[in-house]
């Protein structure tokens, strides 16, 4: 293997490792908030901060402290490969777009192409790991005795609903990840390159938090549709959640815009910036350490 291939391989490996670690830490940090958000998203409960707090307290009292992280094993089973693929593929898509646009460097890549690189990375990761996301959502909205572990989720879905159900809600997921990943990566990368002084972890955390806030807001209604479609069979099989369009129409008619399609957005404004900020910061830091210890050249 020549030096060029060694360098390319190390670039991918270090990005995969840093992405996996960053995703695991970030998702575990916000897991209780994530479980709370999903439960409000998939039901016709009115969302309030008080209601969200009561849900967390009641879950703790009924099922114990660790139950707040119920479904996190499925989350990690998904997020570790998903974050690894997303960060590594983002770097590769970005490099390809630098060549495609004739830019002299990553810094000179126009902002809209940074959005495209992020979107392509998000679609790549989502396509590869979607069944794991569906399993995580099913575990988050059901009691312990319904699904003991992620393997039981898959077995029940395959036996009762068929293979195609593993990608139920995929279209909503892809349509949502395009603006989410595009805005998140595009904003973060642009802020990094526009900032002249050396970046500190606090800068990265702040830039990542802003990127997460904008990304979550841009794609939130599609996240609602995805969750309703993913969990409808586990919660009684609502026939209105068969397609993105029927889901949007039903949620809007029965719950409205703010209390339906944007239900729980304020929770995302808390957990999103925290999760994305931590993820970007850890990725950049771990990647730097790995490439310092294992130089690309």
C-alpha positions as CSV (number, residue, x, y, z in Angstrom):
1,X,0.0,0.0,0.0
2,X,1.5,3.3,-1.1
3,X,1.8,6.4,1.2
4,X,-1.3,8.0,-0.4
5,X,-3.5,5.0,0.4
6,X,-2.1,4.8,3.9
7,X,-2.9,8.5,4.4
8,X,-6.5,8.1,3.1
9,X,-7.1,5.0,5.2
10,X,-5.9,6.7,8.4
11,X,-8.1,9.7,7.6
12,X,-11.2,7.5,7.4
13,X,-10.3,5.4,10.4
14,X,-9.6,8.4,12.7
15,X,-12.8,10.1,11.6
16,X,-14.8,6.9,12.2
17,X,-13.3,6.5,15.7
18,X,-13.7,10.1,16.7
19,X,-17.3,10.2,15.3
20,X,-18.3,7.0,17.2
21,X,-17.0,8.3,20.5
22,X,-18.5,11.8,20.0
23,X,-21.9,10.4,19.2
24,X,-21.9,8.0,22.1
25,X,-21.0,10.6,24.7
26,X,-23.4,13.2,23.3
27,X,-26.4,10.9,23.1
28,X,-25.9,9.4,26.5
29,X,-25.8,12.9,28.0
30,X,-29.2,13.8,26.7
31,X,-30.9,10.4,26.7
32,X,-33.5,11.2,29.5
33,X,-34.5,14.3,27.6
34,X,-34.7,12.4,24.4
35,X,-36.9,9.7,25.9
36,X,-39.2,12.4,27.3
37,X,-39.4,14.2,23.9
38,X,-40.2,11.0,22.0
39,X,-43.1,10.1,24.3
40,X,-44.7,13.5,23.8
41,X,-44.1,13.4,20.0
42,X,-45.8,10.1,19.4
43,X,-48.9,10.8,21.6
44,X,-51.7,13.4,21.6
45,X,-50.6,14.7,24.9
46,X,-50.3,18.5,25.3
47,X,-46.6,19.4,25.8
48,X,-45.5,21.7,28.6
49,X,-42.3,22.0,30.6
50,X,-44.3,21.0,33.6
51,X,-45.7,18.0,31.8
52,X,-42.2,17.0,30.7
53,X,-40.8,17.3,34.2
54,X,-43.7,15.2,35.6
55,X,-43.1,12.5,33.0
56,X,-39.4,12.3,34.1
57,X,-40.4,12.2,37.8
58,X,-43.1,9.6,37.2
59,X,-40.8,7.4,35.1
60,X,-38.2,7.6,37.9
61,X,-40.7,6.7,40.6
62,X,-42.3,3.8,38.7
63,X,-39.4,2.2,36.9
64,X,-36.3,3.5,38.7
65,X,-33.4,5.9,37.8
66,X,-31.9,3.8,35.1
67,X,-35.3,3.7,33.3
68,X,-34.6,7.3,32.2
69,X,-32.0,5.8,29.9
70,X,-34.4,3.1,28.7
71,X,-33.7,2.6,25.0
72,X,-30.2,4.1,25.3
73,X,-28.6,0.7,24.4
74,X,-30.6,0.8,21.2
75,X,-29.6,4.4,20.8
76,X,-25.9,3.6,21.2
77,X,-26.2,0.6,18.9
78,X,-27.5,3.1,16.3
79,X,-25.6,6.3,17.1
80,X,-22.1,4.7,17.3
81,X,-22.2,3.5,13.7
82,X,-24.4,6.4,12.6
83,X,-22.1,9.1,14.0
84,X,-19.0,7.3,12.8
85,X,-20.4,7.1,9.3
86,X,-21.8,10.6,9.3
87,X,-18.6,12.3,10.4
88,X,-16.3,10.2,8.2
89,X,-18.6,10.5,5.1
90,X,-18.9,14.3,5.7
91,X,-15.2,14.6,5.5
92,X,-15.1,12.6,2.2
93,X,-18.1,14.4,0.7
94,X,-16.5,17.7,1.6
95,X,-13.2,16.8,0.0
96,X,-15.1,15.6,-3.2
97,X,-17.0,18.9,-3.3
98,X,-13.8,20.9,-3.0
99,X,-12.5,19.1,-6.1
100,X,-15.9,19.4,-7.9
101,X,-16.2,23.2,-7.3
102,X,-12.5,23.9,-8.1
103,X,-12.0,25.4,-4.6
104,X,-8.4,25.7,-3.5
105,X,-9.1,24.5,0.0
106,X,-11.9,23.6,2.4
107,X,-11.9,27.1,3.8
108,X,-12.8,28.5,0.3
109,X,-15.7,26.0,-0.2
110,X,-18.9,28.2,-0.5
111,X,-21.4,28.0,2.3
112,X,-24.1,26.3,0.2
113,X,-21.7,23.5,-0.7
114,X,-21.0,23.0,3.0
115,X,-24.8,22.5,3.4
116,X,-24.7,19.9,0.6
117,X,-21.8,18.1,2.2
118,X,-23.6,17.9,5.5
119,X,-26.9,16.8,3.9
120,X,-25.1,14.0,1.9
121,X,-23.4,12.8,5.1
122,X,-26.7,12.7,6.9
123,X,-28.5,10.8,4.2
124,X,-25.6,8.3,4.0
125,X,-25.6,7.6,7.8
126,X,-29.4,7.5,8.0
127,X,-29.7,5.0,5.2
128,X,-27.1,2.7,6.7
129,X,-28.6,2.7,10.3
130,X,-32.3,3.5,10.0
131,X,-33.6,0.1,11.4
132,X,-31.7,0.8,14.6
133,X,-33.3,4.2,14.9
134,X,-36.8,2.6,14.6
135,X,-35.9,0.0,17.3
136,X,-34.7,2.8,19.6
137,X,-38.0,4.7,19.2
138,X,-40.1,1.5,19.8
139,X,-38.2,0.8,23.1
140,X,-38.5,4.5,24.2
141,X,-42.4,4.5,24.1
142,X,-43.1,1.0,25.4
143,X,-42.9,-0.5,29.0
144,X,-40.1,-2.9,29.9
145,X,-42.3,-6.0,29.6
146,X,-43.0,-5.2,25.9
147,X,-39.4,-5.4,24.6
148,X,-36.6,-6.7,26.8
149,X,-33.9,-5.7,24.4
150,X,-33.1,-4.5,20.9
151,X,-33.0,-8.0,19.5
152,X,-36.6,-8.7,20.7
153,X,-37.7,-5.5,19.0
154,X,-36.4,-6.8,15.7
155,X,-37.8,-10.3,16.1
156,X,-41.2,-8.9,17.0
157,X,-41.2,-6.5,14.0
158,X,-40.1,-9.2,11.6
159,X,-42.6,-11.7,12.9
160,X,-45.7,-9.4,13.3
161,X,-45.1,-6.6,10.7
162,X,-42.7,-7.9,8.1
163,X,-39.2,-6.8,6.8
164,X,-40.5,-3.6,5.1
165,X,-41.6,-2.3,8.6
166,X,-37.9,-1.9,9.5
167,X,-37.8,1.1,7.2
168,X,-41.2,2.5,8.2
169,X,-40.9,6.3,8.4
170,X,-37.6,6.2,6.4
171,X,-38.9,8.8,3.8
172,X,-39.7,11.3,6.6
173,X,-36.3,10.6,8.1
174,X,-34.4,11.3,4.9
175,X,-36.4,14.4,4.2
176,X,-35.7,15.6,7.7
177,X,-32.0,14.8,7.8
178,X,-31.3,16.8,4.7
179,X,-32.0,20.2,6.3
180,X,-31.0,19.0,9.7
181,X,-27.5,17.7,8.8
182,X,-27.0,20.3,6.1
183,X,-27.8,23.2,8.4
184,X,-25.9,21.7,11.4
185,X,-22.7,20.9,9.5
186,X,-22.9,23.9,7.3
187,X,-23.4,26.3,10.2
188,X,-20.6,24.8,12.3
189,X,-18.1,24.6,9.5
190,X,-18.8,28.2,8.4
191,X,-18.5,29.6,11.9
192,X,-15.2,27.7,12.4
193,X,-13.7,29.1,9.2
194,X,-15.0,32.6,9.7
195,X,-13.5,32.8,13.2
196,X,-9.9,34.2,12.9
197,X,-8.5,33.4,16.3
198,X,-7.5,29.9,17.4
199,X,-10.5,27.8,18.4
200,X,-10.9,26.8,22.0
201,X,-13.2,24.0,23.2
202,X,-15.6,26.7,24.4
203,X,-15.8,28.2,20.9
204,X,-16.5,24.8,19.4
205,X,-19.2,24.1,22.0
206,X,-20.8,27.4,21.3
207,X,-20.7,27.1,17.5
208,X,-22.0,23.5,17.8
209,X,-24.8,24.6,20.0
210,X,-25.9,27.3,17.6
211,X,-25.6,24.8,14.7
212,X,-27.8,22.3,16.6
213,X,-30.4,24.9,17.4
214,X,-30.8,25.9,13.8
215,X,-30.6,22.3,12.5
216,X,-33.3,21.0,14.9
217,X,-35.7,23.9,14.2
218,X,-35.4,23.5,10.4
219,X,-36.4,19.9,10.4
220,X,-38.7,19.5,13.4
221,X,-42.1,18.7,11.8
222,X,-40.5,15.9,9.8
223,X,-39.1,14.5,13.0
224,X,-42.6,14.5,14.4
225,X,-43.8,12.6,11.3
226,X,-41.0,10.1,11.5
227,X,-41.6,9.3,15.2
228,X,-45.4,8.9,14.6
229,X,-44.8,6.5,11.7
230,X,-42.1,4.5,13.5
231,X,-44.2,3.9,16.7
232,X,-47.8,3.7,15.4
233,X,-47.8,-0.1,15.3
234,X,-46.5,-0.3,18.9
235,X,-49.1,2.1,20.1
236,X,-52.2,0.7,18.5
237,X,-51.7,1.0,14.8
238,X,-53.2,4.4,13.9
239,X,-54.0,4.2,10.1
240,X,-53.5,7.9,9.7
241,X,-49.7,7.4,10.1
242,X,-49.1,5.4,6.9
243,X,-47.4,8.2,4.8
244,X,-45.8,11.5,5.5
245,X,-48.7,13.4,4.0
246,X,-51.4,11.6,5.9
247,X,-49.4,12.0,9.1
248,X,-48.9,15.8,8.6
249,X,-52.6,16.2,7.8
250,X,-53.9,14.2,10.7
251,X,-51.5,15.8,13.3
252,X,-52.4,19.3,12.0
253,X,-56.1,18.7,12.1
254,X,-56.2,17.0,15.5
255,X,-53.5,18.9,17.3
256,X,-52.7,22.0,15.3
257,X,-49.4,23.5,14.3
258,X,-47.7,24.6,17.5
259,X,-49.1,21.9,19.7
260,X,-48.9,19.2,17.0
261,X,-46.2,19.5,14.3
262,X,-44.0,21.6,16.6
263,X,-44.9,19.8,19.9
264,X,-41.8,19.4,22.1
265,X,-39.7,21.9,20.1
266,X,-38.8,23.8,23.2
267,X,-37.4,20.6,24.6
268,X,-35.3,20.3,21.5
269,X,-34.0,23.8,22.0
270,X,-32.5,22.5,25.2
271,X,-31.3,19.1,24.3
272,X,-30.4,19.8,20.7
273,X,-27.7,22.5,21.3
274,X,-26.3,20.5,24.2
275,X,-26.1,17.3,22.2
276,X,-24.8,18.8,19.0
277,X,-22.4,21.1,20.8
278,X,-20.9,18.2,22.8
279,X,-20.7,16.0,19.7
280,X,-18.9,18.5,17.5
281,X,-16.5,19.5,20.3
282,X,-15.6,15.9,21.2
283,X,-15.2,14.9,17.5
284,X,-12.8,17.7,16.7
285,X,-10.8,17.1,19.9
286,X,-10.6,13.3,19.6
287,X,-9.8,13.5,15.9
288,X,-7.0,16.0,16.6
289,X,-5.5,13.7,19.3
290,X,-5.8,10.6,17.1
291,X,-4.1,12.3,14.2
292,X,-1.4,13.7,16.4
293,X,-0.7,10.2,17.8
294,X,-1.1,8.6,14.4
295,X,-0.1,11.1,11.7
296,X,-1.7,10.9,8.3
297,X,1.6,11.3,6.6
